[in-house]
Amino acid sequence: MNRYPAWKYALLVVALLVGLIYTLPNFFGEAPAVQVSSGKATLKLDGAMAPRVSEILAKAALKPDFVQFEGNSVKARFGDLDAQRKAKDALNAALNPDPANPSYIVALNLLSRSPGWLTSLHALPMFLGLDLRGGVYFLMQVDMKSALTKKAEALSGDIRTLLRDKNLRHAGITRDGNNVDVRFRDRETMTAARNLLQDQLPDLQWTETPDGTDIRLAGSLKPEAAKRVQDTAITQNITTLHNRVNELGVAEPVIQQQGADRVVVQLPGVQDTAKAKDIIGRTATLELRMVDDSAEAQVAARGAGPVPFGTERFTDRDGSPLIVKRQVVLTGENLTDAQPGFDGQTHEPVVNLTVDAKGARIMKDTSRDNIGKRMAILLFEKGKGEVVTAPVIRGELGSNFQISGRMTAGEANDTALLLRAGSLAAPMDIIEEKTIGPSLGADNIAKGFQSVLYGFAAIALFMCVYYQFFGIVSTLALGFNLLLLLALLSMLQATLSLPGIAAIALTLGMAIDSNVLINERVREELRAGASPQVAIHTGYERAWATILDSNVTTLIAGLALLAFGSGPVRGFAVVHCLGIVTSMFSSVVFSRGLVNLWYGRQKKLKSVSIGQVWKPQPDVPAVKT
């Protein structure tokens, strides 16, 4: 009756081992490390950088615990702070021979001290949030009006081009806020223009109103189109912020949307607020210029003479010098989209570009006069330009064209990202900022750990005294629940914050509630005269329905917090929901497994250790004297 099959015990053993393995990394602490990442938008790190870093450290007589390429950076872990500082100096000197123009960012960092065998199993510690590790916090407001204004300006140029191409005369095109007004002198022209614009510009809705002797056609963005523009702007801003934050060497930055027009930026471990603001708030501009292929330019490229008047020297992505004219053909303001793709004929990776109407006119005129020549696409940051690519013009270009040239699919994707997210889609202002010191974070960790430990100890003491052996089982199940919860958070690489620690403490109280229900149910069956084996079986079976109902209703509340909350509320909700799932498994399956293992094979069981069972006394009639 009270026996588990072997596969259930095997399942519990596997769950226990997984819990132990994936919880362990959180107890090893962190070691000083150095992180090398790209310092330029056009420079991408790959796996070849790790051997180079190892070679530089070996020449400096430094022995790191390991050097590994992870994500977009190379990390080297050391045993002490002195080796960390020496490694940073050695790497800076070797990788950035020109300190005024660094190609790589060498930043101090912290990495887990977990042994290699745990890391090989992808057993990694949880990330610590801003309130536990210290760092800087920014709340940024995105200027959505500017994004809509930029869209309206682009549409004005598109309207002007469409009408001119179809030879439809108008009396003027003006922009009123985010609306575009087009005036016509006769209704026939207005009707033809309206049909054309409705077909070519589906994002606009048109209304006709008289304006003196003229007819005014007013176009405004449809609500769904305006929302799409705003969503695109905030998505592009978040992508751009991620690219910039990489330079700070932050292990786990949090950059997420809050509400319709705000972005939260949390940088754990960063204490230099001024540097963080400088990198996050900087602007990047995109320029298209023609490459000078004259004889003088070729001589200058070989270093045999000065660059011709009106040109500049840059370095192509392959390291070769490139002489580019100073005259700007097109800027990033005219670029509306850049997406990676493949050429329909050669099937080689390409980047598909889309420019607005003004840019299309310029590209058409420039490309027609320069077929067979190279056009350089430059990205300027902090006043310094980098060549993204310099393709050859093969034919006359328009609003949609593609660039190619010995690119892999990954390079095409990276180039599209650079062109699309080189600058912010809409201006952002920092409306709130705060700095949390590392000592305060360490104090928060200590207090949070103590609160969970003392809460667990108090619950365990009460359960063991009140329910005796069943209390010990409940305490072991509670520890198993905590182990599984920490393992799940580590496996998901969740970011633990103070609200998350509060959710862990709350989970302990909710988890032990299930065991209290089970123990009291078993006591009720014993009071009713059931045998111990029947009481154990019936107690677990009847308590399960109550446990399920109470946990499901609590889970619904947690899911609501997860769906509609943000920031710390979401962090609380994630731990809360995971804790409910693990508590149901541990309090019912694990605790019953222990009880069955101890009592299940005793056929003539006469009593169980579950504390005092109060049996109702029979009514005794009063004796009259």
C-alpha positions as CSV (number, residue, x, y, z in Angstrom):
1,M,0.0,0.0,0.0
2,N,2.7,2.4,1.0
3,R,5.5,1.4,-1.3
4,Y,7.1,3.3,-4.2
5,P,8.2,1.5,-7.3
6,A,11.9,1.6,-8.1
7,W,11.5,4.1,-10.9
8,K,10.1,6.7,-8.6
9,Y,13.0,6.4,-6.2
10,A,15.4,6.6,-9.2
11,L,13.6,9.8,-10.3
12,L,14.1,11.3,-6.8
13,V,17.8,10.4,-6.8
14,V,18.3,12.0,-10.2
15,A,16.4,15.1,-9.1
16,L,18.6,15.2,-5.9
17,L,21.8,14.9,-7.9
18,V,20.8,17.5,-10.5
19,G,19.8,19.8,-7.7
20,L,23.2,19.4,-6.0
21,I,25.3,19.8,-9.1
22,Y,23.5,22.9,-10.4
23,T,23.3,24.5,-6.9
24,L,27.0,24.0,-6.1
25,P,28.4,26.8,-8.3
26,N,26.6,29.4,-6.2
27,F,28.8,28.6,-3.1
28,F,32.2,28.9,-4.7
29,G,32.2,32.7,-4.8
30,E,33.8,34.9,-7.5
31,A,37.4,35.4,-8.6
32,P,39.1,38.5,-10.2
33,A,39.2,38.3,-14.0
34,V,40.0,40.4,-17.0
35,Q,37.6,40.7,-20.0
36,V,38.7,41.7,-23.5
37,S,35.9,43.0,-25.8
38,S,35.7,45.0,-29.0
39,G,36.3,48.8,-28.7
40,K,35.1,49.6,-32.1
41,A,31.7,49.0,-33.8
42,T,33.4,47.6,-36.9
43,L,35.7,45.1,-35.0
44,K,34.3,41.8,-34.0
45,L,36.0,39.3,-31.7
46,D,36.2,35.6,-32.5
47,G,37.7,32.4,-31.0
48,A,41.2,33.3,-32.4
49,M,41.5,36.1,-29.7
50,A,41.7,33.5,-26.8
51,P,45.1,32.0,-27.9
52,R,46.4,35.5,-28.5
53,V,45.4,36.6,-25.0
54,S,47.0,33.5,-23.6
55,E,50.2,34.2,-25.4
56,I,50.3,37.8,-24.1
57,L,49.8,36.6,-20.6
58,A,52.5,34.0,-20.9
59,K,55.0,36.6,-22.1
60,A,54.1,38.7,-19.0
61,A,54.8,35.6,-16.8
62,L,51.1,35.4,-15.7
63,K,49.3,32.2,-15.3
64,P,45.5,32.5,-15.4
65,D,43.2,29.7,-14.2
66,F,41.7,29.7,-17.7
67,V,41.2,31.8,-20.8
68,Q,38.0,31.3,-22.7
69,F,36.0,32.9,-25.5
70,E,32.4,33.5,-24.5
71,G,29.8,35.5,-26.4
72,N,31.5,38.5,-27.8
73,S,34.5,38.7,-25.4
74,V,37.5,36.8,-24.1
75,K,37.7,36.3,-20.3
76,A,40.8,35.3,-18.2
77,R,40.4,34.3,-14.5
78,F,43.1,34.9,-11.9
79,G,43.7,33.9,-8.3
80,D,44.3,37.3,-6.8
81,L,43.8,41.0,-7.5
82,D,47.5,41.7,-8.1
83,A,47.6,39.3,-11.0
84,Q,44.4,40.8,-12.3
85,R,45.9,44.3,-12.4
86,K,49.1,43.1,-14.1
87,A,47.1,41.2,-16.7
88,K,45.1,44.3,-17.5
89,D,48.2,46.4,-18.0
90,A,49.9,43.7,-20.2
91,L,46.8,43.2,-22.4
92,N,46.3,47.0,-22.8
93,A,49.9,47.5,-23.8
94,A,49.8,44.6,-26.3
95,L,46.3,45.1,-27.8
96,N,46.2,48.9,-27.9
97,P,49.6,50.2,-29.0
98,D,47.9,53.6,-29.6
99,P,46.1,54.5,-26.3
100,A,44.4,57.5,-28.0
101,N,42.6,55.1,-30.5
102,P,42.1,51.8,-28.6
103,S,40.8,48.9,-30.7
104,Y,39.9,46.7,-27.6
105,I,38.3,47.4,-24.3
106,V,40.2,45.6,-21.4
107,A,38.0,45.7,-18.4
108,L,38.2,44.3,-14.8
109,N,35.6,41.7,-14.1
110,L,34.6,38.9,-11.7
111,L,34.0,35.3,-12.7
112,S,32.8,32.3,-10.7
113,R,35.4,30.1,-8.9
114,S,33.5,27.0,-10.0
115,P,35.8,24.1,-10.9
116,G,36.1,23.1,-14.6
117,W,34.1,19.9,-14.3
118,L,31.0,21.9,-13.2
119,T,31.5,24.5,-15.9
120,S,31.8,21.7,-18.5
121,L,28.3,20.5,-17.4
122,H,27.0,24.1,-17.9
123,A,26.5,24.4,-14.2
124,L,26.9,28.1,-13.7
125,P,25.9,30.4,-10.7
126,M,23.0,32.7,-10.8
127,F,23.7,36.3,-11.7
128,L,23.4,38.8,-8.9
129,G,21.2,41.9,-9.5
130,L,22.2,45.5,-9.0
131,D,21.0,45.6,-5.3
132,L,23.2,42.6,-4.4
133,R,26.4,43.3,-6.5
134,G,26.3,47.1,-6.7
135,G,26.5,49.2,-9.8
136,V,24.6,51.9,-11.6
137,Y,21.0,52.2,-12.6
138,F,19.4,54.5,-15.3
139,L,15.8,55.1,-16.2
140,M,15.7,56.6,-19.7
141,Q,12.8,58.3,-21.4
142,V,12.6,57.8,-25.2
143,D,11.4,60.9,-27.1
144,M,8.6,59.2,-29.2
145,K,7.6,62.6,-30.7
146,S,11.0,62.8,-32.4
147,A,10.6,59.3,-33.9
148,L,7.2,60.2,-35.3
149,T,8.5,63.5,-36.6
150,K,11.4,61.8,-38.4
151,K,8.9,59.4,-39.9
152,A,6.7,62.3,-41.1
153,E,9.7,64.0,-42.6
154,A,10.6,60.9,-44.5
155,L,7.0,60.5,-45.8
156,S,7.0,64.1,-47.0
157,G,10.0,63.4,-49.2
158,D,8.3,60.1,-50.4
159,I,5.2,62.0,-51.4
160,R,7.1,64.7,-53.3
161,T,9.0,62.0,-55.2
162,L,5.9,59.9,-56.1
163,L,4.0,63.0,-57.4
164,R,6.9,64.2,-59.4
165,D,7.5,60.8,-61.0
166,K,3.8,60.5,-62.0
167,N,3.8,64.2,-63.2
168,L,1.0,65.2,-60.8
169,R,1.3,68.9,-60.1
170,H,0.6,70.1,-56.6
171,A,0.4,73.6,-55.0
172,G,2.7,72.8,-52.1
173,I,3.6,70.1,-49.5
174,T,3.9,71.1,-45.9
175,R,4.2,69.3,-42.6
176,D,1.9,70.2,-39.7
177,G,3.3,68.3,-36.7
178,N,3.1,64.6,-37.6
179,N,0.6,65.3,-40.5
180,V,1.5,66.0,-44.1
181,D,-0.7,68.4,-46.1
182,V,-0.7,68.4,-49.9
183,R,-2.6,71.2,-51.8
184,F,-4.0,70.9,-55.3
185,R,-5.7,73.4,-57.6
186,D,-8.1,71.0,-59.3
187,R,-10.1,68.0,-58.2
188,E,-9.0,65.7,-61.0
189,T,-5.3,66.0,-60.1
190,M,-6.2,65.6,-56.4
191,T,-8.2,62.4,-57.1
192,A,-5.4,60.9,-59.1
193,A,-2.9,61.8,-56.4
194,R,-5.0,60.4,-53.7
195,N,-5.4,57.0,-55.4
196,L,-1.6,56.9,-56.0
197,L,-0.8,57.8,-52.4
198,Q,-3.3,55.4,-50.9
199,D,-1.8,52.6,-52.9
200,Q,1.9,53.4,-52.4
201,L,1.8,54.7,-48.8
202,P,-0.6,52.4,-46.9
203,D,0.6,53.8,-43.5
204,L,-1.2,57.1,-44.1
205,Q,-4.9,57.8,-43.9
206,W,-6.1,60.7,-46.1
207,T,-8.8,63.3,-45.5
208,E,-10.0,66.0,-48.0
209,T,-10.8,69.6,-46.9
210,P,-11.3,72.8,-48.8
211,D,-8.6,75.5,-48.4
212,G,-9.7,78.7,-50.1
213,T,-9.5,78.1,-53.9
214,D,-7.3,75.0,-53.4
215,I,-8.1,71.5,-52.2
216,R,-6.1,70.2,-49.3
217,L,-5.3,66.6,-48.8
218,A,-4.2,65.9,-45.3
219,G,-2.4,62.6,-44.5
220,S,-1.8,61.3,-41.0
221,L,-0.3,58.1,-39.7
222,K,-2.7,55.3,-38.9
223,P,-2.8,54.4,-35.2
224,E,-1.3,51.0,-35.9
225,A,1.4,52.5,-38.1
226,A,2.3,55.1,-35.4
227,K,2.5,52.3,-32.8
228,R,4.8,50.3,-35.1
229,V,7.1,53.3,-35.5
230,Q,7.3,53.7,-31.8
231,D,7.9,50.0,-31.1
232,T,10.6,50.0,-33.8
233,A,12.3,53.0,-32.3
234,I,12.5,51.6,-28.7
235,T,13.6,48.2,-30.0
236,Q,16.4,49.8,-32.0
237,N,17.4,51.9,-29.0
238,I,17.7,48.9,-26.8
239,T,19.8,47.1,-29.4
240,T,22.1,50.1,-29.7
241,L,22.4,50.3,-25.9
242,H,23.4,46.6,-25.8
243,N,26.2,47.3,-28.3
244,R,27.5,50.2,-26.3
245,V,27.3,48.5,-22.9
246,N,29.5,45.7,-24.1
247,E,32.4,48.2,-23.9
248,L,31.9,48.5,-20.2
249,G,32.7,44.8,-19.6
250,V,29.5,44.3,-17.6
251,A,28.9,40.6,-17.0
252,E,25.1,40.6,-17.1
253,P,23.6,44.0,-18.0
254,V,19.9,44.4,-17.7
255,I,18.4,46.5,-20.6
256,Q,14.7,46.2,-20.9
257,Q,11.6,48.2,-21.9
258,Q,9.5,49.6,-19.1
259,G,6.1,50.8,-20.2
260,A,5.5,52.3,-23.7
261,D,8.4,54.8,-23.8
262,R,11.0,54.0,-21.1
263,V,14.1,51.9,-20.9
264,V,15.7,50.6,-17.7
265,V,19.5,50.1,-17.8
266,Q,21.1,48.2,-14.9
267,L,24.9,47.7,-15.0
268,P,25.9,45.4,-12.1
269,G,29.6,45.9,-11.0
270,V,30.0,49.3,-12.7
271,Q,30.9,52.1,-10.2
272,D,32.0,54.8,-12.7
273,T,28.7,56.6,-13.4
274,A,30.4,59.3,-15.5
275,K,31.9,56.7,-17.9
276,A,28.7,54.7,-18.1
277,K,26.7,57.9,-19.0
278,D,29.3,58.9,-21.6
279,I,29.1,55.5,-23.4
280,I,25.4,55.1,-23.2
281,G,24.6,58.7,-24.3
282,R,27.0,59.0,-27.1
283,T,25.9,59.4,-30.7
284,A,27.1,57.4,-33.8
285,T,26.6,58.7,-37.4
286,L,26.7,56.9,-40.7
287,E,28.1,58.4,-43.8
288,L,28.4,57.2,-47.4
289,R,31.3,58.6,-49.4
290,M,33.0,57.9,-52.7
291,V,36.5,56.2,-52.7
292,D,39.1,58.2,-54.5
293,D,40.7,55.9,-57.1
294,S,42.9,58.5,-58.8
295,A,46.6,58.0,-59.4
296,E,47.5,60.4,-56.6
297,A,45.2,58.5,-54.2
298,Q,46.8,55.2,-55.2
299,V,50.3,56.6,-54.5
300,A,49.1,58.0,-51.1
301,A,47.5,54.6,-50.3
302,R,51.0,53.0,-50.7
303,G,52.4,55.6,-48.3
304,A,54.6,57.2,-51.1
305,G,52.9,60.6,-50.9
306,P,50.4,62.8,-49.2
307,V,46.7,62.3,-49.6
308,P,45.1,64.4,-52.3
309,F,43.2,67.6,-51.3
310,G,39.7,66.9,-50.2
311,T,40.3,63.3,-49.2
312,E,41.0,61.3,-46.0
313,R,42.9,58.1,-45.2
314,F,41.0,55.2,-43.6
315,T,41.7,51.5,-43.1
316,D,39.5,49.0,-44.8
317,R,38.3,45.9,-42.9
318,D,41.1,43.8,-44.4
319,G,43.7,46.2,-43.1
320,S,44.5,47.9,-46.4
321,P,44.6,51.7,-46.6
322,L,41.6,53.4,-48.3
323,I,41.5,57.0,-49.6
324,V,38.0,58.4,-49.2
325,K,36.7,61.8,-50.4
326,R,35.5,64.2,-47.8
327,Q,32.3,65.0,-49.6
328,V,29.4,63.1,-48.0
329,V,27.0,61.5,-50.4
330,L,24.4,60.3,-47.9
331,T,24.1,60.1,-44.1
332,G,22.4,57.7,-41.8
333,E,19.4,59.9,-41.5
334,N,18.3,58.8,-44.9
335,L,18.7,55.1,-44.1
336,T,15.4,53.5,-43.1
337,D,16.3,49.8,-43.0
338,A,19.2,47.3,-43.4
339,Q,18.6,43.6,-43.4
340,P,20.9,40.6,-44.2
341,G,20.0,38.4,-47.1
342,F,21.3,36.4,-50.1
343,D,21.7,37.4,-53.7
344,G,19.1,35.9,-56.0
345,Q,21.6,35.0,-58.7
346,T,25.0,34.3,-57.0
347,H,23.4,33.2,-53.7
348,E,26.2,35.0,-51.8
349,P,25.4,36.8,-48.5
350,V,24.4,40.5,-49.0
351,V,23.0,43.4,-47.0
352,N,19.7,44.9,-48.4
353,L,19.4,48.6,-47.7
354,T,16.4,50.9,-47.9
355,V,16.6,54.7,-48.0
356,D,14.0,57.4,-48.0
357,A,12.9,59.4,-51.0
358,K,15.6,62.0,-50.7
359,G,18.3,59.4,-50.3
360,A,16.9,57.5,-53.3
361,R,17.3,60.6,-55.6
362,I,20.9,61.1,-54.4
363,M,21.8,57.4,-54.8
364,K,20.2,57.3,-58.3
365,D,22.2,60.3,-59.5
366,T,25.5,59.3,-57.7
367,S,25.4,55.7,-58.8
368,R,24.6,56.5,-62.4
369,D,27.7,58.7,-62.7
370,N,30.0,56.3,-60.8
371,I,29.4,52.8,-62.1
372,G,32.4,50.6,-61.5
373,K,33.7,52.7,-58.6
374,R,33.7,52.0,-54.9
375,M,31.5,53.7,-52.3
376,A,32.7,53.5,-48.7
377,I,30.2,53.2,-45.8
378,L,31.7,54.8,-42.7
379,L,30.6,54.7,-39.1
380,F,31.7,57.6,-36.9
381,E,31.9,57.4,-33.1
382,K,33.6,59.9,-30.9
383,G,34.8,61.8,-34.0
384,K,36.6,58.8,-35.4
385,G,35.5,57.0,-38.5
386,E,35.6,53.3,-39.3
387,V,35.0,51.6,-42.6
388,V,32.1,49.2,-42.4
389,T,32.4,48.1,-46.0
390,A,33.4,49.6,-49.4
391,P,31.5,47.8,-52.2
392,V,31.7,48.4,-55.9
393,I,28.7,50.1,-57.6
394,R,27.5,47.7,-60.3
395,G,24.5,49.7,-61.6
396,E,22.1,52.5,-61.1
397,L,20.7,52.4,-57.5
398,G,17.4,53.6,-56.1
399,S,15.5,53.4,-52.8
400,N,16.3,49.7,-52.4
401,F,19.8,48.3,-53.2
402,Q,22.2,45.8,-51.8
403,I,25.9,45.7,-50.9
404,S,28.1,42.6,-51.1
405,G,31.7,41.5,-51.4
406,R,33.2,38.4,-49.9
407,M,31.0,38.4,-46.8
408,T,29.9,35.4,-44.8
409,A,26.3,35.1,-43.6
410,G,27.5,36.2,-40.1
411,E,29.4,39.2,-41.4
412,A,26.3,40.2,-43.5
413,N,24.2,40.0,-40.3
414,D,26.8,42.0,-38.3
415,T,27.0,44.7,-41.0
416,A,23.3,45.0,-41.2
417,L,23.2,45.4,-37.4
418,L,25.9,48.2,-37.6
419,L,24.0,50.1,-40.3
420,R,20.6,49.7,-38.7
421,A,21.6,50.3,-35.0
422,G,24.6,52.5,-35.3
423,S,22.8,55.4,-33.7
424,L,19.7,55.9,-31.6
425,A,16.4,55.8,-33.5
426,A,15.0,58.5,-31.1
427,P,16.7,60.7,-28.5
428,M,16.7,59.5,-24.9
429,D,17.0,61.4,-21.7
430,I,18.1,60.0,-18.3
431,I,15.3,60.9,-15.9
432,E,16.5,58.8,-13.0
433,E,19.9,57.5,-11.9
434,K,21.4,55.9,-8.8
435,T,24.6,54.2,-7.8
436,I,24.8,51.3,-5.4
437,G,28.2,50.5,-3.8
438,P,29.6,47.0,-3.7
439,S,29.8,47.1,0.1
440,L,26.0,47.8,0.3
441,G,25.5,44.9,-2.1
442,A,27.5,42.5,0.0
443,D,25.6,43.6,3.1
444,N,22.3,42.9,1.3
445,I,23.5,39.4,0.4
446,A,24.5,38.7,4.0
447,K,21.2,39.9,5.4
448,G,19.2,38.1,2.7
449,F,21.1,34.8,3.3
450,Q,20.6,35.2,7.1
451,S,16.9,35.8,6.7
452,V,16.4,32.6,4.7
453,L,18.7,30.6,7.0
454,Y,17.0,31.8,10.2
455,G,13.6,31.3,8.7
456,F,14.5,27.7,7.7
457,A,15.9,26.9,11.1
458,A,12.8,28.2,12.9
459,I,10.5,26.2,10.7
460,A,12.6,23.1,11.1
461,L,12.7,23.4,14.9
462,F,8.9,23.7,15.1
463,M,8.2,20.9,12.7
464,C,10.6,18.4,14.5
465,V,9.2,19.2,17.9
466,Y,5.6,19.2,17.0
467,Y,5.5,16.3,14.4
468,Q,8.6,14.3,15.5
469,F,9.6,11.9,12.7
470,F,7.1,13.3,10.3
471,G,8.5,16.8,11.2
472,I,12.0,15.5,10.3
473,V,10.6,14.3,6.9
474,S,9.0,17.6,6.3
475,T,12.2,19.5,7.1
476,L,14.1,17.3,4.6
477,A,11.5,17.9,2.0
478,L,11.8,21.6,2.7
479,G,15.6,21.4,2.2
480,F,15.0,19.4,-1.0
481,N,12.6,22.1,-2.2
482,L,15.2,24.9,-1.6
483,L,17.8,22.8,-3.4
484,L,15.6,22.3,-6.5
485,L,14.6,26.0,-6.5
486,L,18.3,27.2,-6.5
487,A,19.2,24.7,-9.1
488,L,16.4,25.8,-11.4
489,L,17.4,29.5,-11.0
490,S,21.0,28.6,-11.8
491,M,20.0,26.5,-14.9
492,L,17.9,29.4,-16.2
493,Q,20.8,31.8,-15.5
494,A,18.3,34.0,-13.7
495,T,19.3,37.3,-12.1
496,L,18.8,37.1,-8.3
497,S,17.8,40.4,-6.5
498,L,16.5,41.3,-3.1
499,P,12.9,40.7,-4.1
500,G,14.0,37.3,-5.3
501,I,15.4,36.5,-1.9
502,A,12.1,37.6,-0.4
503,A,10.3,35.2,-2.7
504,I,12.6,32.4,-1.6
505,A,11.7,33.1,2.1
506,L,8.0,33.2,1.2
507,T,8.4,29.9,-0.7
508,L,9.7,28.2,2.4
509,G,6.6,29.2,4.4
510,M,4.3,28.1,1.6
511,A,6.1,24.8,1.1
512,I,5.9,23.8,4.7
513,D,2.2,24.6,4.7
514,S,1.6,21.6,2.4
515,N,3.4,19.3,4.8
516,V,1.4,20.6,7.7
517,L,-1.8,19.7,5.7
518,I,-0.5,16.2,5.1
519,N,0.6,15.6,8.7
520,E,-2.8,16.8,10.1
521,R,-4.6,14.6,7.6
522,V,-2.7,11.6,8.8
523,R,-3.5,12.6,12.4
524,E,-7.2,12.8,11.6
525,E,-7.2,9.3,10.2
526,L,-5.4,8.0,13.3
527,R,-8.0,9.7,15.5
528,A,-10.8,8.1,13.5
529,G,-9.3,4.7,14.3
530,A,-7.6,3.8,11.1
531,S,-4.5,1.7,11.1
532,P,-1.1,3.5,10.7
533,Q,-0.6,2.2,7.1
534,V,-4.1,3.2,6.1
535,A,-3.8,6.5,7.8
536,I,-0.6,7.3,5.9
537,H,-2.1,6.3,2.6
538,T,-5.4,8.1,3.1
539,G,-3.7,11.2,4.6
540,Y,-1.5,11.8,1.5
541,E,-4.3,11.0,-0.9
542,R,-6.9,13.4,0.6
543,A,-4.4,16.2,1.3
544,W,-3.3,16.3,-2.3
545,A,-6.5,17.9,-3.6
546,T,-6.3,20.7,-1.0
547,I,-2.6,21.2,-1.7
548,L,-3.2,21.4,-5.5
549,D,-6.1,23.9,-5.2
550,S,-4.2,26.2,-2.8
551,N,-1.0,26.2,-5.0
552,V,-2.9,26.7,-8.3
553,T,-4.6,29.8,-7.0
554,T,-1.3,31.2,-5.7
555,L,0.3,30.3,-9.0
556,I,-2.3,32.3,-10.8
557,A,-1.4,35.4,-8.7
558,G,2.3,34.8,-9.5
559,L,1.6,34.6,-13.2
560,A,-0.3,37.8,-13.1
561,L,2.7,39.5,-11.5
562,L,4.9,38.0,-14.1
563,A,2.7,39.1,-17.0
564,F,1.9,42.7,-15.9
565,G,4.8,43.5,-13.5
566,S,8.2,44.9,-14.4
567,G,11.7,45.2,-12.9
568,P,11.8,43.9,-9.2
569,V,8.2,42.7,-9.4
570,R,9.0,40.4,-12.3
571,G,12.1,39.1,-10.4
572,F,9.9,38.3,-7.4
573,A,7.3,36.6,-9.6
574,V,9.8,34.3,-11.4
575,V,11.2,32.9,-8.1
576,H,7.6,32.8,-6.7
577,C,6.2,30.7,-9.6
578,L,9.2,28.3,-9.7
579,G,9.0,27.9,-5.9
580,I,5.4,26.8,-6.1
581,V,6.2,24.1,-8.7
582,T,9.2,22.8,-6.7
583,S,7.2,22.9,-3.4
584,M,4.4,20.7,-4.8
585,F,6.9,18.1,-6.0
586,S,9.0,18.1,-2.8
587,S,6.2,18.2,-0.2
588,V,4.1,15.4,-1.8
589,V,6.4,13.2,-3.9
590,F,9.7,13.5,-1.9
591,S,8.2,13.4,1.6
592,R,6.0,10.5,0.8
593,G,9.0,8.7,-0.7
594,L,10.8,9.1,2.6
595,V,7.8,8.0,4.7
596,N,7.3,4.9,2.4
597,L,10.9,4.0,2.7
598,W,10.8,4.1,6.5
599,Y,7.3,2.7,7.2
600,G,6.2,1.0,3.9
601,R,7.8,-2.4,4.5
602,Q,6.6,-2.8,8.1
603,K,3.6,-5.1,7.6
604,K,2.6,-5.1,11.3
605,L,3.0,-1.4,11.9
606,K,1.3,-0.5,15.2
607,S,2.2,3.2,15.6
608,V,3.9,6.1,13.8
609,S,6.0,9.0,15.2
610,I,3.8,12.0,14.3
611,G,3.5,13.8,17.7
612,Q,0.6,13.7,20.1
613,V,-2.6,12.4,18.5
614,W,-5.6,13.7,20.5
615,K,-8.4,11.2,20.4
616,P,-11.9,12.4,21.3
617,Q,-13.1,10.9,24.6
618,P,-16.4,9.1,24.8
619,D,-19.2,10.9,26.6
620,V,-19.5,9.6,30.2
621,P,-23.0,10.0,31.7
622,A,-23.1,11.9,34.9
623,V,-23.8,9.9,38.1
624,K,-26.5,11.2,40.3
625,T,-26.0,11.1,44.0
